[in-house]
Amino acid sequence: MDENILCTVENQVAIITLNRPAKLNAMTPEMIQQIIEATERCNHDDDVRAVIVTGAGEKSFCAGSDIRELDTYPTPWAFRSRPDYCDAVRKLVKPSIAAVNGYAFGGGLETAMSCDIRICSPNARFAAPEIKLGWIGGGGMAVHLAHAVGPSNAALMIMTGDPIEAEKALAWGLVSEIVPAEKLQARAREIAAAIAARAPIAAETAKLNLRAAFSMPLDKAIEYERDLQTVCFATEDAMEGRQAFKEKRAPLFKRR
Protein backbone atom coordinates (compact mmCIF):
# COMPACT_ATOMS: atom_id res chain seq x y z
CA MET A 1 0.00 0.00 0.00
CA ASP A 2 1.04 3.60 -0.60
CA GLU A 3 1.98 5.42 2.61
CA ASN A 4 -1.11 7.64 2.19
CA ILE A 5 -3.35 4.56 2.41
CA LEU A 6 -2.62 1.93 5.03
CA CYS A 7 -4.31 -1.47 5.11
CA THR A 8 -3.64 -3.98 7.87
CA VAL A 9 -5.36 -7.21 8.86
CA GLU A 10 -5.40 -8.58 12.38
CA ASN A 11 -7.74 -11.04 14.07
CA GLN A 12 -9.97 -11.20 10.97
CA VAL A 13 -10.46 -7.41 10.95
CA ALA A 14 -9.02 -5.20 8.22
CA ILE A 15 -8.28 -1.55 8.99
CA ILE A 16 -8.07 0.86 6.06
CA THR A 17 -6.55 4.15 7.19
CA LEU A 18 -6.51 7.34 5.15
CA ASN A 19 -3.04 8.52 6.07
CA ARG A 20 -2.62 12.08 4.86
CA PRO A 21 -3.33 14.01 8.07
CA ALA A 22 -1.41 17.14 7.04
CA LYS A 23 -4.02 17.58 4.26
CA LEU A 24 -6.97 16.45 6.40
CA ASN A 25 -6.83 13.08 4.62
CA ALA A 26 -8.13 14.67 1.42
CA MET A 27 -8.19 12.17 -1.43
CA THR A 28 -5.92 12.31 -4.47
CA PRO A 29 -6.27 10.20 -7.65
CA GLU A 30 -3.38 8.05 -6.45
CA MET A 31 -5.11 7.45 -3.12
CA ILE A 32 -8.33 6.51 -4.93
CA GLN A 33 -6.52 3.71 -6.75
CA GLN A 34 -5.06 2.55 -3.44
CA ILE A 35 -8.50 2.51 -1.83
CA ILE A 36 -9.81 0.40 -4.70
CA GLU A 37 -6.93 -2.05 -4.26
CA ALA A 38 -7.44 -2.20 -0.48
CA THR A 39 -11.16 -2.91 -0.74
CA GLU A 40 -10.62 -5.56 -3.40
CA ARG A 41 -8.04 -7.21 -1.16
CA CYS A 42 -10.54 -7.28 1.68
CA ASN A 43 -13.23 -8.75 -0.56
CA HIS A 44 -11.01 -11.59 -1.75
CA ASP A 45 -9.37 -12.41 1.58
CA ASP A 46 -11.39 -15.03 3.45
CA ASP A 47 -9.49 -14.14 6.60
CA VAL A 48 -11.17 -10.72 6.59
CA ARG A 49 -14.60 -10.74 8.18
CA ALA A 50 -15.07 -7.04 8.95
CA VAL A 51 -13.48 -3.79 7.77
CA ILE A 52 -12.82 -0.54 9.63
CA VAL A 53 -12.35 2.66 7.63
CA THR A 54 -10.76 5.56 9.50
CA GLY A 55 -8.51 8.59 9.12
CA ALA A 56 -5.09 9.30 10.57
CA GLY A 57 -4.59 12.17 12.98
CA GLU A 58 -6.96 13.95 15.34
CA LYS A 59 -8.48 16.53 13.00
CA SER A 60 -10.03 14.69 10.11
CA PHE A 61 -11.58 11.44 8.94
CA CYS A 62 -11.58 12.68 5.35
CA ALA A 63 -12.11 16.14 3.88
CA GLY A 64 -13.22 14.69 0.56
CA SER A 65 -11.39 15.09 -2.71
CA ASP A 66 -8.32 17.31 -2.75
CA ILE A 67 -9.73 20.43 -4.46
CA ARG A 68 -6.33 21.25 -5.94
CA GLU A 69 -6.39 17.97 -7.85
CA LEU A 70 -9.77 18.52 -9.52
CA ASP A 71 -8.44 20.84 -12.21
CA THR A 72 -6.16 18.07 -13.43
CA TYR A 73 -9.15 16.41 -15.12
CA PRO A 74 -9.17 17.64 -18.74
CA THR A 75 -12.97 17.72 -19.12
CA PRO A 76 -16.07 17.47 -16.92
CA TRP A 77 -16.70 14.06 -18.51
CA ALA A 78 -13.27 12.87 -17.46
CA PHE A 79 -14.17 13.99 -13.94
CA ARG A 80 -17.50 12.18 -14.23
CA SER A 81 -15.81 8.99 -15.41
CA ARG A 82 -13.03 8.91 -12.79
CA PRO A 83 -12.74 5.96 -10.38
CA ASP A 84 -14.64 6.80 -7.21
CA TYR A 85 -13.48 5.95 -3.69
CA CYS A 86 -17.03 5.92 -2.32
CA ASP A 87 -17.96 3.30 -4.92
CA ALA A 88 -14.99 1.23 -3.75
CA VAL A 89 -16.17 1.36 -0.12
CA ARG A 90 -19.74 0.54 -1.14
CA LYS A 91 -18.45 -2.50 -3.03
CA LEU A 92 -17.05 -4.00 0.16
CA VAL A 93 -18.67 -7.40 0.59
CA LYS A 94 -17.64 -7.59 4.24
CA PRO A 95 -19.45 -5.53 6.92
CA SER A 96 -17.82 -2.14 7.32
CA ILE A 97 -17.47 0.38 10.14
CA ALA A 98 -16.51 4.03 9.76
CA ALA A 99 -14.61 5.40 12.76
CA VAL A 100 -14.98 9.14 12.19
CA ASN A 101 -12.37 11.27 13.91
CA GLY A 102 -12.85 14.94 13.06
CA TYR A 103 -14.00 16.29 9.70
CA ALA A 104 -16.13 14.15 7.39
CA PHE A 105 -16.76 16.66 4.64
CA GLY A 106 -17.93 16.13 1.07
CA GLY A 107 -16.56 12.84 -0.19
CA GLY A 108 -15.45 12.09 3.35
CA LEU A 109 -19.07 12.18 4.49
CA GLU A 110 -20.03 10.03 1.51
CA THR A 111 -17.26 7.57 2.42
CA ALA A 112 -18.54 7.32 5.98
CA MET A 113 -22.10 6.85 4.76
CA SER A 114 -20.91 4.13 2.36
CA CYS A 115 -19.97 2.08 5.44
CA ASP A 116 -22.60 -0.03 7.19
CA ILE A 117 -22.01 1.35 10.69
CA ARG A 118 -20.73 4.77 11.74
CA ILE A 119 -19.31 5.84 15.09
CA CYS A 120 -17.53 9.09 15.81
CA SER A 121 -15.53 11.09 18.32
CA PRO A 122 -16.98 14.22 19.97
CA ASN A 123 -14.96 16.49 17.67
CA ALA A 124 -16.45 14.96 14.51
CA ARG A 125 -18.09 17.33 12.06
CA PHE A 126 -20.19 16.31 9.08
CA ALA A 127 -20.91 18.45 6.02
CA ALA A 128 -21.92 18.45 2.36
CA PRO A 129 -20.03 21.66 1.48
CA GLU A 130 -19.84 21.26 -2.31
CA ILE A 131 -22.59 23.85 -2.90
CA LYS A 132 -20.30 26.51 -1.43
CA LEU A 133 -17.90 25.86 -4.31
CA GLY A 134 -20.51 25.68 -7.04
CA TRP A 135 -21.40 22.02 -7.36
CA ILE A 136 -23.06 19.17 -5.43
CA GLY A 137 -21.87 15.81 -4.18
CA GLY A 138 -21.65 12.91 -6.60
CA GLY A 139 -20.67 9.94 -4.46
CA GLY A 140 -24.13 9.13 -3.14
CA MET A 141 -24.61 12.23 -0.99
CA ALA A 142 -28.32 12.83 -1.52
CA VAL A 143 -29.54 9.25 -1.38
CA HIS A 144 -27.42 8.34 1.64
CA LEU A 145 -28.29 11.49 3.58
CA ALA A 146 -31.99 11.20 2.80
CA HIS A 147 -32.04 7.65 4.15
CA ALA A 148 -29.83 8.47 7.15
CA VAL A 149 -31.24 11.76 8.42
CA GLY A 150 -34.52 12.25 6.55
CA PRO A 151 -35.39 14.49 3.60
CA SER A 152 -35.62 17.80 5.47
CA ASN A 153 -32.34 17.40 7.33
CA ALA A 154 -30.67 16.15 4.15
CA ALA A 155 -31.91 19.22 2.28
CA LEU A 156 -30.64 21.48 5.06
CA MET A 157 -27.16 19.98 4.86
CA ILE A 158 -26.94 19.79 1.07
CA MET A 159 -28.48 23.20 0.31
CA THR A 160 -26.56 25.19 2.92
CA GLY A 161 -23.33 23.21 2.97
CA ASP A 162 -23.00 24.00 6.67
CA PRO A 163 -21.55 21.38 9.04
CA ILE A 164 -23.32 19.64 11.88
CA GLU A 165 -21.65 18.53 15.10
CA ALA A 166 -21.42 15.04 16.51
CA GLU A 167 -24.35 15.46 18.90
CA LYS A 168 -26.70 16.48 16.10
CA ALA A 169 -25.38 13.66 13.89
CA LEU A 170 -26.27 11.22 16.66
CA ALA A 171 -29.71 12.74 17.21
CA TRP A 172 -30.45 12.60 13.48
CA GLY A 173 -29.29 8.98 13.15
CA LEU A 174 -26.24 9.69 11.01
CA VAL A 175 -24.02 7.89 13.54
CA SER A 176 -24.74 5.13 16.04
CA GLU A 177 -22.44 6.24 18.86
CA ILE A 178 -20.23 9.07 20.05
CA VAL A 179 -17.09 7.68 21.66
CA PRO A 180 -14.31 9.57 23.45
CA ALA A 181 -11.55 10.26 20.95
CA GLU A 182 -9.00 8.17 22.81
CA LYS A 183 -11.37 5.18 22.76
CA LEU A 184 -12.70 5.51 19.20
CA GLN A 185 -10.38 3.01 17.55
CA ALA A 186 -10.79 0.51 20.38
CA ARG A 187 -14.57 0.75 20.12
CA ALA A 188 -14.44 0.28 16.35
CA ARG A 189 -12.30 -2.82 16.86
CA GLU A 190 -14.73 -4.08 19.49
CA ILE A 191 -17.66 -3.82 17.08
CA ALA A 192 -15.63 -5.36 14.26
CA ALA A 193 -14.54 -8.24 16.51
CA ALA A 194 -18.16 -8.94 17.44
CA ILE A 195 -19.11 -9.09 13.75
CA ALA A 196 -16.05 -11.20 12.91
CA ALA A 197 -17.15 -13.73 15.54
CA ARG A 198 -20.49 -14.25 13.78
CA ALA A 199 -21.12 -16.55 10.83
CA PRO A 200 -19.42 -14.69 7.97
CA ILE A 201 -21.78 -15.80 5.21
CA ALA A 202 -24.72 -14.68 7.34
CA ALA A 203 -23.04 -11.34 8.08
CA GLU A 204 -22.38 -10.69 4.39
CA THR A 205 -25.91 -11.77 3.54
CA ALA A 206 -27.31 -9.44 6.18
CA LYS A 207 -25.48 -6.60 4.44
CA LEU A 208 -27.14 -7.51 1.13
CA ASN A 209 -30.48 -7.74 2.87
CA LEU A 210 -30.19 -4.31 4.45
CA ARG A 211 -29.30 -2.72 1.14
CA ALA A 212 -32.27 -4.40 -0.52
CA ALA A 213 -34.54 -3.02 2.20
CA PHE A 214 -33.89 0.49 0.87
CA SER A 215 -34.42 -0.30 -2.79
CA MET A 216 -37.26 -2.83 -2.97
CA PRO A 217 -41.01 -2.64 -2.32
CA LEU A 218 -42.06 -4.18 0.99
CA ASP A 219 -43.36 -7.48 -0.36
CA LYS A 220 -40.35 -8.01 -2.62
CA ALA A 221 -37.94 -7.11 0.18
CA ILE A 222 -39.50 -9.69 2.49
CA GLU A 223 -39.48 -12.30 -0.27
CA TYR A 224 -35.80 -11.56 -0.93
CA GLU A 225 -35.06 -11.77 2.79
CA ARG A 226 -36.62 -15.23 2.99
CA ASP A 227 -34.58 -16.38 0.02
CA LEU A 228 -31.40 -15.11 1.65
CA GLN A 229 -32.39 -16.76 4.93
CA THR A 230 -32.78 -20.08 3.09
CA VAL A 231 -29.33 -19.72 1.52
CA CYS A 232 -27.81 -19.12 4.96
CA PHE A 233 -29.79 -21.94 6.52
CA ALA A 234 -28.24 -24.40 4.06
CA THR A 235 -24.64 -23.55 4.99
CA GLU A 236 -22.33 -25.64 7.14
CA ASP A 237 -22.01 -22.65 9.45
CA ALA A 238 -25.75 -22.68 10.12
CA MET A 239 -25.58 -26.38 10.94
CA GLU A 240 -22.62 -25.65 13.22
CA GLY A 241 -24.61 -22.89 14.92
CA ARG A 242 -27.51 -25.21 15.65
CA GLN A 243 -25.20 -27.96 16.88
CA ALA A 244 -23.29 -25.55 19.11
CA PHE A 245 -26.56 -24.34 20.59
CA LYS A 246 -27.58 -27.90 21.44
CA GLU A 247 -24.17 -28.60 22.95
CA LYS A 248 -24.12 -25.29 24.84
CA ARG A 249 -20.78 -24.17 23.39
CA ALA A 250 -19.49 -21.34 21.23
CA PRO A 251 -19.84 -22.09 17.51
CA LEU A 252 -16.79 -22.36 15.26
CA PHE A 253 -17.72 -20.75 11.96
CA LYS A 254 -15.63 -21.57 8.86
CA ARG A 255 -17.35 -19.55 6.12
CA ARG A 256 -18.79 -22.65 4.52
MARVEXMI-967972 format. One line per 2 residues: number of its first residue (from 1); their letters; for each residue x, y, z of C-alpha. Coordinates in nm, 3 decimals. Each point is the difference from the previous one (the first is absolute). Layout:
# MARVEXMI-967972
NUM> a> X/Y/Z ~ ...
***
This chain:
# MARVEXMI-967972
1> md> 0.000/0.000/0.000 ~ 0.104/0.360/-0.060
3> en> 0.094/0.182/0.321 ~ -0.309/0.222/-0.042
5> il> -0.224/-0.308/0.022 ~ 0.073/-0.263/0.262
7> ct> -0.169/-0.340/0.008 ~ 0.067/-0.251/0.276
9> ve> -0.172/-0.323/0.099 ~ -0.004/-0.137/0.352
11> nq> -0.234/-0.246/0.169 ~ -0.223/-0.016/-0.310
13> va> -0.049/0.379/-0.002 ~ 0.144/0.221/-0.273
15> ii> 0.074/0.365/0.077 ~ 0.021/0.241/-0.293
17> tl> 0.152/0.329/0.113 ~ 0.004/0.319/-0.204
19> nr> 0.347/0.118/0.092 ~ 0.042/0.356/-0.121
21> pa> -0.071/0.193/0.321 ~ 0.192/0.313/-0.103
23> kl> -0.261/0.044/-0.278 ~ -0.295/-0.113/0.214
25> na> 0.014/-0.337/-0.178 ~ -0.130/0.159/-0.320
27> mt> -0.006/-0.250/-0.285 ~ 0.227/0.014/-0.304
29> pe> -0.035/-0.211/-0.318 ~ 0.289/-0.215/0.120
31> mi> -0.173/-0.060/0.333 ~ -0.322/-0.094/-0.181
33> qq> 0.181/-0.280/-0.182 ~ 0.146/-0.116/0.331
35> ii> -0.344/-0.004/0.161 ~ -0.131/-0.211/-0.287
37> ea> 0.288/-0.245/0.044 ~ -0.051/-0.015/0.378
39> te> -0.372/-0.071/-0.026 ~ 0.054/-0.265/-0.266
41> rc> 0.258/-0.165/0.224 ~ -0.250/-0.007/0.284
43> nh> -0.269/-0.147/-0.224 ~ 0.222/-0.284/-0.119
45> dd> 0.164/-0.082/0.333 ~ -0.202/-0.262/0.187
47> dv> 0.190/0.089/0.315 ~ -0.168/0.342/-0.001
49> ra> -0.343/-0.002/0.159 ~ -0.047/0.370/0.077
51> vi> 0.159/0.325/-0.118 ~ 0.066/0.325/0.186
53> vt> 0.047/0.320/-0.200 ~ 0.159/0.290/0.187
55> ga> 0.225/0.303/-0.038 ~ 0.342/0.071/0.145
57> ge> 0.050/0.287/0.241 ~ -0.237/0.178/0.236
59> ks> -0.152/0.258/-0.234 ~ -0.155/-0.184/-0.289
61> fc> -0.155/-0.325/-0.117 ~ 0.000/0.124/-0.359
63> ag> -0.053/0.346/-0.147 ~ -0.111/-0.145/-0.332
65> sd> 0.183/0.040/-0.327 ~ 0.307/0.222/-0.004
67> ir> -0.141/0.312/-0.171 ~ 0.340/0.082/-0.148
69> el> -0.006/-0.328/-0.191 ~ -0.338/0.055/-0.167
71> dt> 0.133/0.232/-0.269 ~ 0.228/-0.277/-0.122
73> yp> -0.299/-0.166/-0.169 ~ -0.002/0.123/-0.362
75> tp> -0.380/0.008/-0.038 ~ -0.310/-0.025/0.220
77> wa> -0.063/-0.341/-0.159 ~ 0.343/-0.119/0.105
79> fr> -0.090/0.112/0.352 ~ -0.333/-0.181/-0.029
81> sr> 0.169/-0.319/-0.118 ~ 0.278/-0.008/0.262
83> pd> 0.029/-0.295/0.241 ~ -0.190/0.084/0.317
85> yc> 0.116/-0.085/0.352 ~ -0.355/-0.003/0.137
87> da> -0.093/-0.262/-0.260 ~ 0.297/-0.207/0.117
89> vr> -0.118/0.013/0.363 ~ -0.357/-0.082/-0.102
91> kl> 0.129/-0.304/-0.189 ~ 0.140/-0.150/0.319
93> vk> -0.162/-0.340/0.043 ~ 0.103/-0.019/0.365
95> ps> -0.181/0.206/0.268 ~ 0.163/0.339/0.040
97> ia> 0.035/0.252/0.282 ~ 0.096/0.365/-0.038
99> av> 0.190/0.137/0.300 ~ -0.037/0.374/-0.057
101> ng> 0.261/0.213/0.172 ~ -0.048/0.367/-0.085
103> ya> -0.115/0.135/-0.336 ~ -0.213/-0.214/-0.231
105> fg> -0.063/0.251/-0.275 ~ -0.117/-0.053/-0.357
107> gg> 0.137/-0.329/-0.126 ~ 0.111/-0.075/0.354
109> le> -0.362/0.009/0.114 ~ -0.096/-0.215/-0.298
111> ta> 0.277/-0.246/0.091 ~ -0.128/-0.025/0.356
113> ms> -0.356/-0.047/-0.122 ~ 0.119/-0.272/-0.240
115> cd> 0.094/-0.205/0.308 ~ -0.263/-0.211/0.175
117> ir> 0.059/0.138/0.350 ~ 0.128/0.342/0.105
119> ic> 0.142/0.107/0.335 ~ 0.178/0.325/0.072
121> sp> 0.200/0.200/0.251 ~ -0.145/0.313/0.165
123> na> 0.202/0.227/-0.230 ~ -0.149/-0.153/-0.316
125> rf> -0.164/0.237/-0.245 ~ -0.210/-0.102/-0.298
127> aa> -0.072/0.214/-0.306 ~ -0.101/0.000/-0.366
129> pe> 0.189/0.321/-0.088 ~ 0.019/-0.040/-0.379
131> ik> -0.275/0.259/-0.059 ~ 0.229/0.266/0.147
133> lg> 0.240/-0.065/-0.288 ~ -0.261/-0.018/-0.273
135> wi> -0.089/-0.366/-0.032 ~ -0.166/-0.285/0.193
137> gg> 0.119/-0.336/0.125 ~ 0.022/-0.290/-0.242
139> gg> 0.098/-0.297/0.214 ~ -0.346/-0.081/0.132
141> ma> -0.048/0.310/0.215 ~ -0.371/0.060/-0.053
143> vh> -0.122/-0.358/0.014 ~ 0.212/-0.091/0.302
145> la> -0.087/0.315/0.194 ~ -0.370/-0.029/-0.078
147> ha> -0.005/-0.355/0.135 ~ 0.221/0.082/0.300
149> vg> -0.141/0.329/0.127 ~ -0.328/0.049/-0.187
151> ps> -0.087/0.224/-0.295 ~ -0.023/0.331/0.187
153> na> 0.328/-0.040/0.186 ~ 0.167/-0.125/-0.318
155> al> -0.124/0.307/-0.187 ~ 0.127/0.226/0.278
157> mi> 0.348/-0.150/-0.020 ~ 0.022/-0.019/-0.379
159> mt> -0.154/0.341/-0.076 ~ 0.192/0.199/0.261
161> gd> 0.323/-0.198/0.005 ~ 0.033/0.079/0.370
163> pi> 0.145/-0.262/0.237 ~ -0.177/-0.174/0.284
165> ea> 0.167/-0.111/0.322 ~ 0.023/-0.349/0.141
167> ek> -0.293/0.042/0.239 ~ -0.235/0.102/-0.280
169> al> 0.132/-0.282/-0.221 ~ -0.089/-0.244/0.277
171> aw> -0.344/0.152/0.055 ~ -0.074/-0.014/-0.373
173> gl> 0.116/-0.362/-0.033 ~ 0.305/0.071/-0.214
175> vs> 0.222/-0.180/0.253 ~ -0.072/-0.276/0.250
177> ei> 0.230/0.111/0.282 ~ 0.221/0.283/0.119
179> vp> 0.314/-0.139/0.161 ~ 0.278/0.189/0.179
181> ae> 0.276/0.069/-0.250 ~ 0.255/-0.209/0.186
183> kl> -0.237/-0.299/-0.005 ~ -0.133/0.033/-0.356
185> qa> 0.232/-0.250/-0.165 ~ -0.041/-0.250/0.283
187> ra> -0.378/0.024/-0.026 ~ 0.013/-0.047/-0.377
189> re> 0.214/-0.310/0.051 ~ -0.243/-0.126/0.263
191> ia> -0.293/0.026/-0.241 ~ 0.203/-0.154/-0.282
193> aa> 0.109/-0.288/0.225 ~ -0.362/-0.070/0.093
195> ia> -0.095/-0.015/-0.369 ~ 0.306/-0.211/-0.084
197> ar> -0.110/-0.253/0.263 ~ -0.334/-0.052/-0.176
199> ap> -0.063/-0.230/-0.295 ~ 0.170/0.186/-0.286
201> ia> -0.236/-0.111/-0.276 ~ -0.294/0.112/0.213
203> ae> 0.168/0.334/0.074 ~ 0.066/0.065/-0.369
205> ta> -0.353/-0.108/-0.085 ~ -0.140/0.233/0.264
207> kl> 0.183/0.284/-0.174 ~ -0.166/-0.091/-0.331
209> nl> -0.334/-0.023/0.174 ~ 0.029/0.343/0.158
211> ra> 0.089/0.159/-0.331 ~ -0.297/-0.168/-0.166
213> af> -0.227/0.138/0.272 ~ 0.065/0.351/-0.133
215> sm> -0.053/-0.079/-0.366 ~ -0.284/-0.253/-0.018
217> pl> -0.375/0.019/0.065 ~ -0.105/-0.154/0.331
219> dk> -0.130/-0.330/-0.135 ~ 0.301/-0.053/-0.226
221> ai> 0.241/0.090/0.280 ~ -0.156/-0.258/0.231
223> ey> 0.002/-0.261/-0.276 ~ 0.368/0.074/-0.066
225> er> 0.074/-0.021/0.372 ~ -0.156/-0.346/0.020
227> dl> 0.204/-0.115/-0.297 ~ 0.318/0.127/0.163
229> qt> -0.099/-0.165/0.328 ~ -0.039/-0.332/-0.184
231> vc> 0.345/0.036/-0.157 ~ 0.152/0.060/0.344
233> fa> -0.198/-0.282/0.156 ~ 0.155/-0.246/-0.246
235> te> 0.360/0.085/0.093 ~ 0.231/-0.209/0.215
237> da> 0.032/0.299/0.231 ~ -0.374/-0.003/0.067
239> me> 0.017/-0.370/0.082 ~ 0.296/0.073/0.228
241> gr> -0.199/0.276/0.170 ~ -0.290/-0.232/0.073
243> qa> 0.231/-0.275/0.123 ~ 0.191/0.241/0.223
245> fk> -0.327/0.121/0.148 ~ -0.102/-0.356/0.085
247> ek> 0.341/-0.070/0.151 ~ 0.005/0.331/0.189
249> ra> 0.334/0.112/-0.145 ~ 0.129/0.283/-0.216
251> pl> -0.035/-0.075/-0.372 ~ 0.305/-0.027/-0.225
253> fk> -0.093/0.161/-0.330 ~ 0.209/-0.082/-0.310
255> rr> -0.172/0.202/-0.274 ~ -0.144/-0.310/-0.160
***
